[in-house]
Amino acid sequence: MTIDTTATDARIGVDVGGTFTDVALSVGDRLVTAKVPTTDPQHRGVLEGIDKACADAGIEPHEIEGFAHAMTVSVNALLERDGAKTALVTTEGFRDVLEIGRQNRPHLYDLEAEKPETLVPRERRFELDERTTTDGLERAVDPDAVRDLAATIRERDIESVAVCLLHSYADPANEQAVAEVLREELEVPVSASHEVLAEFREFERTSTTAVDAYVRPAIDDYVGRLVEHAREDGLPAPRIMQANGGIADPETVREHAVTTVLSGPAAGVVGAGATVDADERGAESKDGVSLEGLVTFDMGGTSSDVSLVRDGQAERTTDAEIDGIPIRTPMVDVNTVGAGGGSIAWVDGGGALRVGPRSAGADPGPVCYGNGGTEPTVTDANVVLGYIGPETALGGEITLDIDAAREALERLADEADLDGALEAARGVYRVANATMTRTIRAVTVERGHDPREFALVGFGGAGPMHATTLADALEIGRVVVPRPGGVLSAFGLLAADESYDAVRTVGSQLDAAESETLEAVYDDLVADVLTEASDPDAAQVERAADCRYAGQSFELIVSVDESLDLETVAERFHQAHERAYGYALEEAMEIVNLRATATVPGEEPTIHHDGAGDARVGTREAYFPETGDDSRETAVYDRDRLEAGATLAGPAILEQAESTTVVPPSWTGELLANGTLVLTRADETEVGDR
């Protein structure tokens, strides 16, 4: 297929996942997608995916004028504990902050519970005689002592250094001096907490700075190699997706590596919001209730990610944790669970069927890939259930071994004392869905949201196969499957804005706060984020404040107008507190942190769907939970051939190169003009008539 490139610049987004690397290429009003296996090193698969998409589009890589990228380098380093050999430099007496942590314990009554391993072991944590209080510098650091420490660090072959001195958020003078000497004396990256997170709470600030140092060499190496190879292929330098849902230039993320944690999931949430337009977000559900927003459900090969989009904006948080490690940096609020298409099914010591969190990954992958895998996965269960057929080519590359999948489920059935491969497949499907349903409840019901007032956006390679079943369990009446659903994180990269954040702790009682002092802090924060922006004149700046009632331990973020009005800030906090907790108080308030965000709006790609030809490609036997033990003759469609406006009734299976959508008997679907599929639950009478 040849596409006219004169209408609009060609832009490409590439997202690296645990199993597949996804590509979305926008040229004019057309969207070309591709999916290739993830490689080690990752940049090789990225370039292979770009070549594949360009070949399908009939263009050369050097014709691409915009390149955005999301990757898993930093989160993999954390999960697998294979980041840099890191040292921590801190104030005398605070060497063990990372180990002491907080009072809260995730397993309070488990006598054998083990705390997560710290990123920096005690023998690589060093102290300096200095002191800063919340009121400012009290005792300056001795530069000669820092030079002696640098020599010790050099002797131990340290690969990265984190510097986090007590109260450096209030006055960074000592920390700046320490970082300056270390950068002069050492040839390794140095992460300073006042540059990473100028915010109070010693444990979280130290942890976040340690994470930045721990993943920084890997990010620097990966991004550097990708930039170099992209240049050799005539590609522009990649803009990197950050955890906050915005892209940034490669040099910025190489210096602020912690911002790339959960880069890929953030891109998926942005893509979900971009493909469901305002009219669809504001539509009414079947019972006439206006939809509150979107629940985004991204099921890939290794895990599933769930988030919320409200008023067209992805929910964000500044309080996240990955594998027991706190990270306080602005990021899209994503809940991740180890249940993906490649998650391995197994039987525990009590004979119960379990799914995940261990994954078959990209190599060897599920048994049905025929690449040497022997352990049954969720994908193998979907094959046995008939959702994926022998003619399905995942990613346009992988053909399936149906018999091998069935044999693997037979072995699982024997171990779990189940009646054959089909019964085992049903069990794997139910267990995986139960895990993902709990995750969706965690971001809706447990936060005061009624999931029935949301639409569920299913995407990722496996998401559209499970979305309607999850919706049934949660009584959600509408499921949306975007046209690029199998590569939506890659598509989200095309739609993402450029975004930068800055924060500083001020710690002031509201009634004692001086507007002039706060405005001066805001001026510094705004200057910081605008310095990072590629086009400061085009940047939109938003200001916010973290507030709480006096005596509370945690804060709520409220927006702050361009002209600071403390009474308005107080009113917004009371409203936010009532929304979050159901009540507001007439108590003294504190302004804890000030925030600024600069956003350079991106250009969302235009998608025009041209379905043509006979979309129905055949039928196959498939099993659905609501039909009991009986199989159903199920129509199979080539989704790309469906015309805009087409309607269909379940049971049906819609196949694409990157994903498969399952429409159960109790659901109907309609294809919108941009190729988005909207599924709604049919009335019981309609189901009975078919």
C-alpha positions in Angstrom: 0.0 0.0 0.0 1.3 3.4 -0.9 0.2 6.5 1.0 0.4 10.1 -0.1 2.8 11.8 2.3 2.1 15.3 1.0 -1.0 15.9 3.2 0.7 15.7 6.6 4.1 15.0 8.1 4.8 11.3 8.8 5.1 10.6 12.5 5.8 7.3 14.3 5.4 6.0 17.8 7.1 2.9 19.1 6.3 1.2 22.5 8.4 -1.6 23.8 6.5 -4.2 25.8 7.5 -7.3 27.6 6.5 -9.6 24.7 6.0 -7.3 21.7 7.2 -4.0 20.4 4.3 -2.0 19.0 4.5 0.6 16.2 2.0 3.2 15.0 2.8 5.3 11.9 0.6 8.3 11.0 0.8 9.5 7.4 -1.9 11.9 6.3 -5.2 10.6 7.6 -4.0 7.0 7.5 -2.7 4.9 10.3 -0.3 2.0 9.7 0.4 -0.3 12.6 2.9 -3.1 13.2 3.9 -5.5 16.0 7.2 -7.3 16.2 8.8 -9.4 19.0 10.7 -7.5 21.6 14.4 -8.0 21.4 17.4 -7.8 23.6 18.8 -5.2 23.2 15.5 -3.4 22.9 16.6 -0.8 20.3 17.1 -3.5 17.7 13.4 -4.5 17.9 12.4 -0.8 17.8 14.3 -0.3 14.5 12.9 -3.5 13.0 9.4 -2.4 13.9 10.0 1.0 12.2 11.3 -0.7 9.1 8.2 -3.0 9.0 5.7 -0.1 9.4 7.5 2.0 6.8 7.5 -0.9 4.3 3.8 -1.4 4.8 3.2 2.3 4.3 5.4 2.6 1.2 7.7 5.2 2.7 11.4 5.3 3.8 12.4 5.8 7.4 14.2 9.0 6.5 10.8 10.5 5.5 9.6 10.3 9.1 9.6 13.7 10.7 8.5 12.9 14.2 9.5 9.9 16.4 8.1 9.3 19.9 9.1 6.3 22.1 8.1 4.5 25.3 10.2 1.7 26.8 10.5 -0.6 29.8 14.2 -0.1 30.5 13.8 1.6 33.9 11.0 -0.5 35.2 12.7 -3.7 34.1 15.9 -2.6 36.0 13.8 -2.1 39.1 11.8 -5.3 38.9 14.8 -7.5 38.0 17.2 -5.6 40.3 19.8 -5.3 37.6 20.4 -1.6 37.7 23.6 0.3 38.4 25.9 -0.4 41.3 24.8 2.7 43.3 26.1 4.6 46.2 24.1 6.9 48.5 25.6 10.0 50.2 23.5 11.4 53.0 23.7 13.4 56.3 25.5 11.8 59.2 23.0 9.7 61.2 20.7 9.1 58.3 22.5 6.3 56.5 19.7 3.8 57.1 16.7 5.8 56.0 16.1 3.5 53.0 16.0 0.4 55.3 14.0 1.9 58.1 11.3 3.2 55.7 7.8 3.9 57.2 5.8 2.5 60.0 3.3 0.8 57.6 3.9 -2.9 56.8 2.2 -4.6 53.9 2.2 -8.0 55.8 1.5 -7.1 59.3 0.8 -10.6 60.7 3.2 -12.6 58.6 6.1 -13.7 60.8 8.2 -14.6 57.8 7.6 -11.5 55.7 10.6 -10.1 54.0 11.1 -6.4 53.3 12.0 -5.5 49.7 15.7 -5.5 49.1 17.0 -1.9 49.1 18.5 -0.6 45.9 21.6 0.6 47.8 23.1 -1.9 50.4 24.4 -0.5 53.7 28.1 -0.9 52.7 27.5 1.5 49.8 25.7 4.2 51.9 28.0 7.0 53.1 27.6 9.9 55.6 28.8 13.4 55.7 29.1 15.8 58.6 26.8 18.7 57.6 23.4 20.0 58.7 20.5 21.9 57.2 17.3 22.6 59.0 13.9 23.6 57.7 15.0 27.2 58.4 18.1 27.0 56.3 21.8 26.1 56.4 23.2 25.5 59.9 26.6 23.8 59.3 28.3 23.8 55.9 29.8 20.7 54.4 33.6 20.4 54.2 34.7 20.1 50.4 37.8 18.2 51.5 35.7 15.6 53.2 33.6 15.2 50.0 36.8 14.7 48.0 38.0 12.0 50.4 34.6 10.4 50.0 34.9 10.6 46.2 38.1 8.7 46.4 36.5 5.9 48.4 33.6 5.7 46.0 36.0 5.5 43.1 37.9 2.6 44.7 34.7 0.6 45.0 33.8 0.7 41.3 30.5 2.5 41.9 28.5 3.1 38.7 26.1 5.8 40.0 25.7 8.1 43.0 22.6 9.4 44.7 23.0 12.4 47.0 20.2 13.1 49.5 21.0 15.4 52.4 18.6 16.2 55.2 16.2 19.1 54.4 17.9 20.0 51.1 14.5 20.8 49.8 14.5 23.8 52.1 18.0 24.9 51.3 20.0 23.0 48.7 23.3 24.8 49.3 25.1 21.9 51.0 23.7 19.3 48.5 24.7 21.5 45.6 28.3 21.7 46.9 28.5 17.9 47.4 27.1 17.2 44.0 29.5 19.6 42.4 32.6 18.1 44.0 31.4 14.5 43.2 30.8 15.4 39.5 34.3 16.9 39.3 36.0 14.0 41.0 34.0 11.1 39.5 33.2 9.9 36.0 29.8 8.5 37.0 26.4 10.1 37.0 25.3 11.9 40.2 21.7 12.4 41.1 21.0 15.1 43.7 17.6 15.1 45.5 17.0 18.8 45.1 17.1 18.3 41.3 15.1 15.0 41.4 12.5 15.8 44.0 12.6 19.1 46.0 10.0 17.9 48.4 9.8 17.0 52.1 9.5 13.4 53.5 13.0 12.1 53.9 12.3 8.4 53.1 10.3 9.0 49.9 12.8 11.7 48.7 15.8 9.4 49.3 14.0 6.5 47.7 13.1 8.5 44.6 16.6 9.9 44.2 18.1 6.4 44.7 15.8 5.1 41.9 16.9 7.9 39.6 20.6 7.0 40.2 19.9 3.2 40.0 18.3 3.4 36.5 20.2 6.3 35.1 23.1 4.5 33.5 20.8 2.0 31.8 18.6 4.8 30.5 21.6 6.9 29.4 23.1 3.9 27.5 19.8 2.8 25.9 18.6 6.3 24.8 22.1 7.1 23.6 22.3 4.0 21.4 18.8 4.6 20.1 19.6 8.2 19.2 22.7 7.1 17.4 21.1 4.2 15.4 18.1 6.4 14.6 20.4 9.0 13.2 22.2 6.4 11.1 18.7 5.4 9.6 17.8 9.0 8.9 15.3 9.1 11.7 14.8 12.1 14.0 15.9 11.9 17.6 13.2 10.1 19.6 11.0 12.1 22.1 10.6 9.9 25.1 7.4 9.2 27.0 7.6 10.1 30.7 5.5 8.6 33.5 3.5 11.8 33.7 1.9 11.1 30.3 4.0 13.7 28.4 7.0 13.3 26.1 10.4 15.0 26.5 13.6 15.3 24.5 16.2 12.5 25.0 18.7 14.7 26.8 16.1 15.6 29.4 15.2 12.0 30.3 18.8 11.0 30.3 19.3 13.5 33.1 16.0 12.7 34.9 15.8 8.9 34.4 13.2 8.3 37.1 10.6 10.1 35.0 10.7 7.2 32.5 9.3 4.6 35.0 5.9 3.3 33.7 6.6 5.0 30.4 4.6 2.5 28.3 1.5 2.2 30.4 1.3 6.0 30.5 1.3 6.1 26.7 -1.6 3.6 26.6 -3.8 5.8 28.9 -3.0 8.8 26.7 -4.0 6.8 23.6 -7.2 5.6 25.2 -8.3 9.2 25.9 -7.3 10.3 22.4 -9.3 7.6 20.5 -12.5 8.1 22.5 -13.7 11.6 21.5 -15.6 14.0 23.8 -19.0 13.0 22.3 -18.4 9.4 23.2 -17.1 10.2 26.7 -20.2 12.3 27.4 -22.6 9.8 25.9 -25.2 8.1 28.0 -25.2 4.5 29.1 -28.1 2.1 28.4 -30.0 3.1 31.5 -29.7 6.8 30.7 -26.9 7.6 33.1 -24.2 10.0 31.8 -20.8 8.3 31.6 -18.4 9.7 34.2 -15.3 8.7 32.2 -13.2 5.8 31.0 -11.7 2.8 32.7 -8.6 2.0 30.6 -7.7 -1.7 30.5 -4.4 -2.6 28.8 -3.6 -6.3 28.7 -0.3 -7.1 27.1 1.9 -10.2 27.2 3.3 -9.8 30.7 0.9 -7.7 32.7 -2.4 -5.8 32.7 -2.6 -2.0 33.4 -5.7 -0.3 34.6 -6.3 3.5 34.9 -9.0 6.1 34.8 -9.6 9.0 32.3 -12.0 11.7 33.7 -13.0 14.9 31.8 -10.7 13.8 29.0 -7.6 13.8 31.3 -5.7 10.8 32.7 -5.8 10.5 36.4 -2.4 11.4 37.9 -0.6 10.7 41.2 2.6 11.7 42.9 2.6 8.7 45.3 3.5 5.4 43.5 5.3 2.3 44.4 7.0 -0.3 42.2 8.0 -3.6 43.7 7.9 -2.1 47.2 10.0 0.9 46.3 8.3 4.3 46.8 8.6 6.8 43.9 7.3 10.3 44.3 7.3 11.8 40.8 4.2 12.9 38.9 2.9 10.0 36.9 -0.3 8.7 35.3 -2.1 6.7 38.0 -1.7 3.1 36.7 -2.4 0.0 38.7 -0.5 -3.0 37.3 -1.1 -6.7 37.9 0.9 -9.6 36.7 -1.8 -11.1 34.4 -1.1 -10.9 30.7 -1.4 -13.1 27.7 1.9 -14.6 28.5 1.2 -15.2 32.2 1.9 -18.8 33.1 -0.9 -21.0 34.6 0.2 -23.3 37.5 -1.2 -25.3 40.4 -0.2 -24.3 43.9 0.6 -26.5 46.8 -3.1 -26.7 47.8 -4.2 -27.8 44.4 -5.6 -24.4 43.4 -5.3 -23.1 39.8 -3.2 -19.9 39.7 -2.3 -17.5 36.9 0.9 -15.4 36.9 2.7 -13.3 37.9 5.5 -15.3 36.2 5.4 -14.8 32.4 6.6 -16.7 29.4 7.8 -13.3 27.9 8.8 -13.0 24.3 11.3 -15.8 24.3 10.1 -18.6 24.4 6.6 -17.2 24.8 3.3 -19.1 25.0 3.4 -22.8 24.0 1.2 -22.0 20.9 4.0 -19.8 19.5 6.0 -22.9 18.8 9.2 -21.2 20.0 10.1 -23.7 22.7 7.6 -22.7 25.4 6.3 -25.7 27.5 4.3 -24.0 30.2 0.6 -23.1 29.5 -0.3 -19.5 29.4 -3.5 -17.3 29.2 -2.9 -17.1 25.4 -2.8 -20.9 25.2 -6.1 -21.0 27.1 -7.6 -18.5 24.6 -6.5 -20.7 21.7 -8.3 -23.8 23.3 -11.4 -21.7 23.9 -11.5 -20.8 20.2 -10.9 -17.1 20.6 -7.6 -17.4 18.6 -7.7 -19.7 15.6 -5.0 -21.7 13.7 -5.1 -19.1 10.9 -4.5 -16.2 13.2 -1.1 -14.6 12.7 -0.2 -12.6 15.8 1.6 -9.4 14.9 1.4 -10.6 11.3 4.4 -12.7 12.1 3.7 -15.6 14.4 1.6 -18.6 13.3 0.1 -20.7 16.0 0.5 -24.4 17.0 -3.0 -25.2 18.2 -2.2 -28.9 19.1 0.8 -27.8 21.3 -1.4 -25.4 23.2 -4.1 -28.1 23.8 -1.4 -30.6 25.0 -0.1 -28.1 27.5 -3.6 -27.5 28.9 -4.1 -31.2 29.1 -1.0 -31.5 31.3 -2.3 -28.6 33.4 -5.7 -30.3 33.7 -4.1 -33.5 35.0 -2.1 -31.6 37.6 -5.2 -29.6 38.7 -7.5 -32.7 38.6 -9.7 -31.1 35.9 -11.6 -32.7 33.1 -9.4 -32.1 30.1 -7.9 -29.2 28.2 -11.1 -27.3 27.7 -12.0 -27.3 31.4 -8.4 -26.2 32.2 -8.7 -23.4 29.6 -12.0 -22.2 31.2 -10.3 -22.2 34.6 -7.3 -20.2 33.4 -9.6 -17.7 31.7 -11.8 -17.3 34.8 -8.8 -16.9 37.2 -7.1 -14.3 35.0 -10.3 -12.4 34.6 -10.9 -12.5 38.4 -7.5 -11.0 39.0 -8.1 -8.2 36.5 -11.6 -7.5 37.8 -10.1 -6.9 41.3 -7.7 -4.4 39.8 -10.4 -2.5 38.1 -12.4 -2.4 41.4 -9.3 -1.0 43.1 -9.3 2.1 40.9 -13.1 2.6 40.9 -15.1 1.2 43.8 -12.3 1.5 46.3 -11.9 5.2 45.3 -15.6 6.0 45.5 -16.4 5.6 41.7 -19.2 3.5 40.4 -17.8 1.4 37.5 -21.2 1.3 35.9 -20.9 5.0 35.2 -17.8 4.4 33.1 -17.0 2.9 29.7 -14.3 0.3 29.6 -11.6 0.8 27.0 -10.0 -2.5 26.1 -6.7 -2.6 24.3 -3.3 -4.3 24.2 -2.7 -7.5 22.4 -5.0 -9.5 24.7 -7.3 -6.8 26.2 -10.1 -6.9 23.7 -10.4 -10.7 24.2 -11.2 -10.2 27.9 -12.9 -6.8 28.1 -16.5 -7.8 27.7 -16.2 -10.5 30.3 -14.7 -8.0 32.8 -17.5 -5.5 31.9 -20.1 -8.2 32.6 -18.6 -8.8 36.1 -18.6 -5.1 36.9 -22.0 -4.3 35.2 -20.3 -1.9 32.8 -22.6 -1.5 29.8 -20.2 -0.2 27.2 -16.8 -1.4 26.0 -14.7 0.6 23.5 -12.0 -1.1 21.4 -10.0 1.5 19.5 -8.9 0.9 15.9 -5.2 0.7 16.9 -6.2 -1.3 20.1 -3.4 -3.8 19.8 -0.8 -1.0 19.6 -2.6 1.8 21.5 0.4 2.7 23.6 2.3 3.4 20.4 -0.7 5.4 19.1 -0.7 7.3 22.4 2.8 8.5 21.7 1.6 10.2 18.6 -1.2 12.0 20.6 0.9 12.9 23.6 1.7 16.5 24.7 5.2 17.6 25.7 5.1 18.0 29.5 7.4 19.0 32.4 6.8 19.2 36.1 8.5 21.0 39.0 7.7 20.9 42.8 9.0 22.6 45.9 8.0 22.3 49.6 7.0 25.5 51.3 5.3 24.2 54.5 3.2 27.2 55.5 0.0 27.7 57.4 -2.6 29.1 55.0 -3.6 32.0 57.4 0.1 32.9 57.8 1.2 32.5 54.2 2.3 35.5 52.3 1.1 35.7 48.7 4.3 37.5 47.6 6.5 34.7 49.0 4.5 32.0 47.4 4.4 33.9 44.1 8.2 34.1 44.1 8.4 30.3 44.5 5.9 29.9 41.7 8.1 32.2 39.5 11.1 29.9 40.0 9.1 26.8 39.3 7.5 28.2 36.2 11.0 29.3 35.0 12.3 25.8 35.6 9.6 24.0 33.5 9.7 26.6 30.7 13.4 26.1 30.4 12.8 22.4 29.7 10.1 23.1 27.1 11.1 23.0 23.4 8.8 26.0 22.6 8.3 28.1 25.8 6.1 30.5 23.9 3.6 27.7 23.0 3.7 26.2 26.5 0.6 26.2 28.7 1.5 26.6 32.4 -0.6 25.2 35.1 0.0 25.8 38.8 -1.1 23.7 41.7 -0.7 23.3 45.5 -0.6 20.4 47.9 -2.9 21.2 50.8 -4.1 19.5 54.0 -5.8 20.2 57.2 -3.4 20.9 60.1 -2.4 17.6 61.7 -3.1 15.5 58.6 -0.4 13.3 57.2 -1.2 13.5 53.5 -2.2 16.1 51.0 -4.7 16.7 48.2 -3.6 18.6 45.0 -5.7 21.6 44.0 -5.3 23.9 41.1 -4.1 27.5 41.5 -5.0 30.4 39.2 -2.5 32.6 37.5 -3.2 35.2 40.1 -2.9 33.6 43.5 -6.0 33.9 45.7 -5.6 32.1 49.0 -9.3 32.1 49.7 -10.0 30.4 46.4 -7.3 27.8 47.2 -8.9 27.1 50.5 -12.4 26.7 48.9 -11.0 24.3 46.3 -9.3 22.2 49.0 -12.5 21.9 51.0 -14.4 20.8 47.9 -11.6 18.3 47.0 -11.6 16.9 50.5 -15.3 16.4 50.5 -15.2 14.6 47.1 -12.4 12.4 48.3 -13.5 11.6 51.9 -17.2 12.7 52.0 -16.7 15.6 54.4 -14.9 18.9 54.9 -13.7 20.6 58.2 -13.5 24.1 59.5 -10.0 23.5 60.6 -6.7 25.4 59.9 -5.1 24.5 56.6 -1.5 24.1 55.4 0.0 24.7 52.0 2.7 22.0 51.9 4.0 21.9 48.3 3.7 24.2 45.2 3.7 22.7 41.8 4.1 23.9 38.2 3.5 22.0 34.9 4.4 23.2 31.4 2.6 21.6 28.5 3.3 22.1 24.8 0.2 20.7 23.1 0.8 17.9 20.6 -1.1 17.2 17.5 -3.5 14.2 17.6 -3.3 12.1 14.5 -6.4 12.0 12.3 -7.6 8.4 11.6 -9.9 7.7 8.7 -11.1 4.1 8.5 -11.7 2.7 5.0 -13.2 -0.8 5.3 -13.9 -2.5 2.1 -14.7 -6.0 0.8 -16.3 -9.0 2.5 -15.3 -8.7 6.1 -16.6 -12.1 7.2 -13.8 -14.6 6.7 -15.4 -17.8 8.1 -16.5 -19.4 11.4 -15.1 -21.5 14.2 -16.2 -23.2 17.3 -15.8 -21.0 20.4 -16.8 -21.4 24.1 -18.3 -18.6 26.2 -18.8 -18.5 30.0 -22.5 -17.6 29.7 -23.3 -20.6 27.4 -22.1 -23.3 29.8 -20.4 -26.3 28.3 -21.7 -25.9 24.7 -19.6 -24.4 22.0 -21.1 -21.8 19.7 -20.6 -21.5 15.9 -18.9 -18.1 15.9 -18.5 -15.7 13.0 -15.0 -14.5 12.3 -14.4 -11.1 10.8 -11.4 -9.3 9.4 -11.9 -6.1 11.4 -9.9 -4.0 8.9 -12.5 -4.8 6.2 -15.5 -3.8 8.2 -17.1 -0.6 6.8 -17.7 2.4 9.1 -21.2 2.2 10.5 -21.3 -1.6 10.3 -23.1 -3.4 13.1 -22.7 -6.9 14.3 -24.2 -9.2 17.0 -22.4 -11.7 19.1 -21.0 -14.2 19.1 -18.3 -12.9 16.9 -14.6 -12.7 16.7 -12.8 -9.7 15.0 -9.2 -10.3 14.0 -6.4 -7.8 13.3 -2.7 -8.4 13.0 -2.1 -6.9 16.4 -5.1 -8.0 18.5 -8.3 -10.1 18.5 -11.7 -8.8 19.8 -14.2 -11.3 21.3 -17.9 -10.3 21.2 -19.9 -12.7 23.4 -23.5 -13.7 22.5 -24.9 -11.1 24.9 -23.1 -8.1 23.2 -23.6 -6.1 20.0 -21.1 -3.8 18.3 -21.0 -0.8 16.0 -17.9 0.5 14.1 -17.4 4.3 14.1 -16.0 6.4 11.3 -12.5 6.3 12.8 -12.6 2.5 13.1 -13.3 2.5 16.9 -15.6 -0.4 17.8 -18.2 0.3 20.5 -19.7 -2.7 22.1 -22.9 -2.6 24.2 -24.6 -5.3 26.2 -27.8 -6.5 24.5 -31.1 -6.9 26.2 -32.0 -10.4 27.3 -34.8 -10.6 24.8 -32.5 -9.7 22.0 -30.1 -12.5 23.1 -32.9 -15.0 23.2 -34.1 -14.1 19.7 -30.7 -14.8 18.0 
